[in-house]
């Protein structure tokens, strides 16, 4: 009998017979109730059933860990496909990945409706109760072709993704199987706590010219309690959906005649956006930024040089060609495909809707000779850019085709990088602090050494990545490194915020870039009289105004801090005879730059309150006989709290202070009660 040494996470080395499974090792080390659903052998994820033949390290993957939840979701997607094909034998499963909040699977099948989800879910739970063992099976190329001969989508994946002669694996539960690398949960009983949530359409491989598919979404959790908590969060999310609240509160509009993913900011929504821009602009001036403006289009050669056109052309709007050249090419019989190839090759030039602001800022830097005395040069712009998002991926304000970044690019010397990165991070932290977004983590995106996506010299990447690590370390918050998450030109620091119902949003970002200055040949004269290359820092504390405001709507459920609330005070008269005093109060508030609306109509006071409450003002100011005679106001806050007979001057002073200090939630009612 051959013996092997297995190293456990605590450093213990145990001796076992070769051929022992990961499950047996973990059970021996941790007991039968170890709570693991998969394992790692020498750091590589695998099934608990995997046998061990050589010396190695083994650790369990707990169900509640991030990796465990991912595997649980992946396995649930397989169970969904098994259930769907049990009910609809002609359905063809295509792909079914886990996603941030659950899983989905795309099927080539006849259309179904939301009402069809219940029997599919019931079938999933029936299959889960049967406790089928989930088995990993290795197949050669011929066997793969034979197993999936009935499914052209799987055959296409096999042809595109699997090298000839390498074979692959399937995962089998009962008589159903799917093409997959795994790992998966040991058996279907782990997947009882599942809920199907919605249906949408999708295109095969995201290509609108390919077949339209049925996409089914679901969630799965390790326990009934966790599923119940997730469903509660989903219900909260539904109530906070910025698409619904944005319409109810008249903040933005999306019109099909304008175009998908293109936001029309209404007057009320524009107030929020402008307040945010004014807020950050104050801090930009304090930190020594200069405001610039750049056009919405630029020449293709500009983006060829920067790398945005060759690297991201699939996510950009098609290039524009000058009218005279287009006519000549058409007369010469040039097809659209030929025109596209000519543009890609650089044989003809054209223009693009701006996908990024950075090449334009680079050209402002390069417009004159710079000295080390000019650095750091900080250029800021609220610049609108355009990306061609797939129609199925567009969502309200959070995934759009045109968006405005609170963008800036800092041109610095190498020894200024650390200080300037910290200055950029300070801006992000100021925003989060003022908006009560205190629960966030930091993600340092690094290059993938095995990928050819990243441009530039390895030594410069090393320096830039080290600067990002050092900055993240200095923050005193949870941070992690993620390989492959860097931009093509440099590493980045992303701020991932957890909102009040536990969802994560990637918002602010800071990026260190040695490569664009090299690509554009940027220079400055150093104190030594020699010519040097500056380093570029990209930063956007909000990220994009559209996405940030969409997240804010949901974070606050439309109940914004007073300084951001579109109409801060709704003045409501009890009867028409109080109109004169109402207008006097309104004029006084407006003179102090407080946004106000007056309702002196003849509806009952109860109806007026119900009507205005829907628009979520910070305060409803109630005026009647007593208030008019004594020059006071009565207040009703959003939560229904009320206080009467506040002197008008006191109200004005405290309201102005609350706005100036950017208090997160309205507090005047509490202040008045304490007095």
C-alpha positions, 0 to 999 in steps of 0.5 A: 500500500502506497502512503502519502503525506497530506499537509492541513491548513494548520500545518499538521502533516498526516499520513494516509493511503494513496487514493483517499478522497478530499472528503475523507481527509477533511472529515478526519481533520475536522469531524463529520460536521465540517461544513465544507462543500468542496476542497483545494489540493495545493491551492486548486479547487476541486470536488470533495470526491477527488482522490489524492495520489501524491503528497500535497496540501488539502483544505476545505472550502466552507459553504458560507465562504465566497468560494463556497457560495460561488460553487453552490450557485454554479451547482444550482444552475446545473440543477435548473437546467436539469429541471427545465429539460425534464419539463421541456425535453426540447429545450437546449441548455447553453450556458449557466454561470453564477453571478453576483446575486445568484445564478442564471441559465440560458436556454434555446426554447419556446418562450415561457412566462413568469407563471412557469417559474413555479413548476420549474422551481418545484421540479428543482426541489424534487430533484434536490430531495432525491439526493443525486450524487454529482459525479465528475467524468473525464471524456476525450474529444470523440466522447464529448462530441457524442454526448452533446451531438443533440446540442449545437450550442455545446458543440460550439463551445467545445469547438471554440474553447477546448483544444484538440486532443485535450478532452474535458469533463462533464458533471452528471447527476442521475441521468442528466449531465452538462459540460463543465470544469467544476467543482460542484457540491457533492450531491443535489440535497445541498441545493434545496434552498433555491428560489427562481426570481425572474425571466428575461431574454438574451442572445447567444454569446451576447451577439444580437445577430445570433439566436434569442434565448430564454434566461432564467434567474434564481438564487440559492442559499445554504439554509432556509434562514439564509434564503429568507434573509436574501428574499427579504433583501430582494424585497427591499431592493425592489422597493428601492429600485432606482428605476421606479423611484426615479420615475415616481420622484421625477428624477430622470427619464429614458425615452426610446426615441432618444435611445437606450441607455441615454439618460434625460436628467429632469429638473429635479434630478439635475439638482442632485447632480449639480449639488454633487458636482458643486460639492466635489468641485469645492474640494477640487479647488482646495486640492489645486485642480484646474477645470478643463472642457474637451469635445465629445468626439475625437479622431480615430488616430488619437484612440489608436495611440492611446490603445482604446480603439484596438483594445476596446473597439467592441464596446465602442460606438462605430467610428464616424467617417467624413461625408466626402470620404464616405461618398467616395468609398460608397461610389467605389463599392466599399461595403460596411465590412470592408470599411470597418477593416480599413479603419481597424488597419489604419488605412483610413481615418475617421472620428469616434464618440469619446470613450474616455477623457484621458487622451484629450487631457493628455493632449492638453498637457502636451500643448506646451513644454512642461517643467518640474515646477508645473508638476503635479498638473491636475486636470479635472473635467465632468466629461461625457463619454460613450460606450456601446453596451449590449441592449440586454445589459443596459439597466436604468442609470447603473448601466448606460451608453452615455455617462458623465465621469467626474474625471481627472488626470494628474501628471506627476513626477515619480516621487509625487505618486504616493502623495497624489494617490493619497490625495485622490483617495481623500476625495473618495473618503470625503464623499463616502463620509458625507453620504453615510457610505461607511461600509466599503472595501478596497480592491487593488486591481493588478495585471495578469502575468499570463495575459497579453492584454497589458501594455508597457514595461514590467518594471513600470508595472511593478512600481505602479502596483507597489504604489497602489498596494502602499496606498491601500495599506495606509487606509486602515480598511479591508483591502484585497488584491485581484489579478487581472482586474487592472486597466490595460495601461495600469493597476487601479484602486477600486472602492466597493461600497456596501449599501444599507441592504448589503449589496455591493457597488463599485464606485470610485477608482484611482489608477496609476499609469506609466504607459499613456505618457510613454505612448504619447511621448509626454515630457517635462524638464527636470531640476537637473535640466534633463528631459523626463517622462511624467507619470499619469494618475487617473481618478474618478471619485464618483465613477460616473454621475449616472451610476452614482446617482442610481446607487444613491437613489437606492441607498437612500430609498429616495429620501436624500439628505437635505442638501441633496433633496430636490425640493427641500421644503414643501410649504403647505397652508391649512387654508387660503387665508394663510397664503400671504404668510406662506409666500413670505416664508417661501421668499425668505427661504429662497433668499437663503438658497433653500429650494421650496415649493408652496401649496396654497390650494383648497385641498384638505390638509390631510390630502396635501400632506399625502400628496407632498409626502410622495415627493420626499421633501426633507420637511413639510412646513405647515402654516395655519392661524397660530403660525401666521399670528406668531411668525412660526412654523410647524414641521413634519419630517419624512418619518412622520415626526412633527413639531410645532411653533418653531420661530421662523428665524430659528427654523431658517438658521438651523435649516441653513446649518443642516444644509451647509454641514451636509448632515446625512439625514434631516435632524431639525425635528430632533433638535426642536424636541430637545429644546 
